[in-house]
Amino acid sequence: MPRHLMQWTRPTLKVATTEAGLTTGLAVECQVNSAMVDPVATTVAIPATGCAPATNAPGATGWVLNLTWLQDWSAGDDTASLSRFAFEHDTEPVWVSLIPAAADATNSPLTGQFFCVSGGYGGTFGDGSAGATTTAWPAVDKPTIGPAVITLAADAETADAETVAA
């Protein structure tokens, strides 16, 4: 199997209050330093019996979106600022779309619903560094990954676009 790289130099990261809203959602990739959807292992306890000790069996994997971003409280309301979006929608389920290397249509987008968690406010005094914050947004359910979507011109005369799976 050949090696395949997912490059994160020009990703797209959008947040919205509805899944349909992702098409015009708040694009936050220019504020975000890191976005990683990590698995969270869960286990189910199996009690001891007369023949075997207690143990744990794997349960359904949970998921969490770990985000680090530059605080942007002064950028405007929750339609222009990730800090305000997270603050205004704290604990609410929101939709997230994460696409690596947006210009590379072979990369598969991740879409999912996560419980929004507000970021911090503040930073290190006196050194001029940017105020960053890190939060973890638990997934409502297992996110979906792929397939990549490519938009093609359907007709050269009308330049109508159609979306097809890659």
C-alpha positions as CSV (number, residue, x, y, z in Angstrom):
1,M,0.0,0.0,0.0
2,P,1.5,3.4,-0.9
3,R,2.0,6.1,1.7
4,H,-0.7,8.8,1.8
5,L,-0.2,12.1,3.6
6,M,-2.9,14.3,5.0
7,Q,-1.4,17.8,5.0
8,W,-2.8,20.4,7.4
9,T,-1.1,23.5,5.9
10,R,-4.4,25.0,4.5
11,P,-7.3,23.3,6.3
12,T,-10.9,24.4,6.5
13,L,-12.6,24.4,9.9
14,K,-16.2,25.6,10.2
15,V,-18.6,25.7,13.1
16,A,-22.4,26.3,12.9
17,T,-25.5,25.7,15.0
18,T,-27.0,23.4,12.4
19,E,-25.6,20.9,9.9
20,A,-27.1,22.8,7.0
21,G,-25.4,26.0,8.4
22,L,-22.0,24.5,7.7
23,T,-22.2,25.7,4.1
24,T,-22.1,29.3,5.3
25,G,-20.8,28.6,8.8
26,L,-18.2,30.5,10.7
27,A,-14.8,29.7,9.2
28,V,-12.3,29.6,12.1
29,E,-9.2,28.0,10.6
30,C,-7.3,31.4,10.8
31,Q,-7.8,31.5,14.5
32,V,-7.1,27.9,15.3
33,N,-3.6,26.5,16.1
34,S,-4.7,22.9,16.4
35,A,-7.8,20.8,15.8
36,M,-7.8,17.1,16.5
37,V,-10.7,14.7,16.8
38,D,-9.4,12.0,19.2
39,P,-11.0,8.7,20.2
40,V,-12.0,8.2,23.8
41,A,-11.8,4.5,24.9
42,T,-14.7,3.3,27.0
43,T,-15.0,0.0,28.8
44,V,-17.7,-2.1,30.3
45,A,-17.0,-3.9,33.6
46,I,-17.4,-7.7,33.6
47,P,-17.7,-9.0,37.2
48,A,-15.6,-11.8,38.5
49,T,-17.0,-15.3,38.5
50,G,-15.9,-18.5,40.2
51,C,-13.7,-19.3,37.2
52,A,-12.4,-15.9,36.1
53,P,-11.3,-12.6,37.6
54,A,-13.1,-9.3,36.9
55,T,-12.2,-7.6,33.7
56,N,-13.2,-4.9,31.3
57,A,-14.4,-5.3,27.8
58,P,-14.3,-2.5,25.2
59,G,-17.4,-0.4,24.8
60,A,-18.3,1.9,21.9
61,T,-15.6,4.5,21.3
62,G,-16.4,8.1,22.2
63,W,-14.9,11.1,20.4
64,V,-13.7,14.5,21.4
65,L,-12.7,17.6,19.4
66,N,-9.6,19.1,21.0
67,L,-9.2,22.7,19.9
68,T,-6.5,25.3,20.6
69,W,-7.1,28.8,19.2
70,L,-6.1,32.4,19.6
71,Q,-8.6,34.3,21.6
72,D,-10.6,36.7,19.4
73,W,-13.1,38.3,21.9
74,S,-12.9,41.7,20.2
75,A,-13.6,40.3,16.7
76,G,-17.3,40.9,17.0
77,D,-20.3,38.7,17.9
78,D,-20.7,34.9,17.6
79,T,-20.9,35.2,13.8
80,A,-17.3,36.6,13.6
81,S,-15.5,35.3,16.7
82,L,-14.7,31.7,17.7
83,S,-14.3,32.9,21.3
84,R,-17.7,34.5,21.3
85,F,-19.3,31.6,19.4
86,A,-18.0,29.1,22.0
87,F,-19.1,31.4,24.9
88,E,-22.6,32.0,23.5
89,H,-23.2,28.3,22.6
90,D,-21.4,26.8,25.7
91,T,-22.9,23.3,26.4
92,E,-25.0,23.3,23.3
93,P,-24.6,20.8,20.5
94,V,-23.0,22.5,17.4
95,W,-21.8,21.2,14.1
96,V,-18.2,21.1,12.9
97,S,-16.6,20.5,9.5
98,L,-12.9,19.8,9.4
99,I,-11.2,19.4,6.0
100,P,-7.4,19.0,5.7
101,A,-5.6,20.8,2.9
102,A,-8.7,22.4,1.4
103,A,-7.2,22.6,-2.1
104,D,-6.6,18.9,-2.1
105,A,-9.9,17.3,-3.1
106,T,-8.6,13.8,-2.3
107,N,-8.7,14.4,1.5
108,S,-11.8,13.3,3.3
109,P,-13.7,15.9,5.4
110,L,-14.8,15.1,8.9
111,T,-18.3,16.3,9.9
112,G,-19.9,15.9,13.3
113,Q,-21.9,17.3,16.1
114,F,-20.1,18.2,19.3
115,F,-21.0,19.8,22.6
116,C,-19.5,23.3,22.5
117,V,-17.3,24.3,25.4
118,S,-16.3,27.9,26.0
119,G,-12.6,28.9,25.8
120,G,-10.6,30.8,28.4
121,Y,-10.1,34.5,28.7
122,G,-6.7,35.9,29.5
123,G,-3.0,35.1,29.0
124,T,0.5,35.7,30.1
125,F,1.2,39.2,31.4
126,G,4.1,41.3,30.2
127,D,5.6,39.3,27.4
128,G,3.4,40.3,24.5
129,S,2.4,36.8,23.6
130,A,-0.9,36.0,22.1
131,G,-3.7,34.7,24.4
132,A,-4.4,31.1,23.3
133,T,-7.0,28.8,24.8
134,T,-7.5,25.1,24.7
135,T,-10.8,23.2,25.1
136,A,-12.3,19.8,24.5
137,W,-15.7,19.5,22.8
138,P,-17.2,16.0,23.4
139,A,-18.9,14.5,20.4
140,V,-22.7,13.9,20.5
141,D,-22.2,10.8,18.3
142,K,-19.5,9.3,16.1
143,P,-18.5,11.8,13.4
144,T,-18.5,10.9,9.7
145,I,-15.3,11.0,7.6
146,G,-15.4,11.4,3.8
147,P,-15.8,10.9,1.0
148,A,-14.1,13.9,-0.5
149,V,-16.4,16.2,-2.5
150,I,-15.4,17.9,-5.8
151,T,-17.5,20.6,-7.4
152,L,-17.4,20.4,-11.2
153,A,-18.9,22.7,-13.9
154,A,-21.8,20.8,-15.4
155,D,-22.1,22.9,-18.5
156,A,-19.5,25.3,-19.9
157,E,-22.3,27.7,-21.2
158,T,-24.2,28.0,-17.9
159,A,-21.3,27.2,-15.5
160,D,-23.8,25.5,-13.2
161,A,-22.1,23.4,-10.6
162,E,-22.9,19.9,-9.5
163,T,-21.3,18.0,-6.6
164,V,-20.0,14.5,-7.0
165,A,-18.3,12.2,-4.6
166,A,-14.6,11.6,-5.5
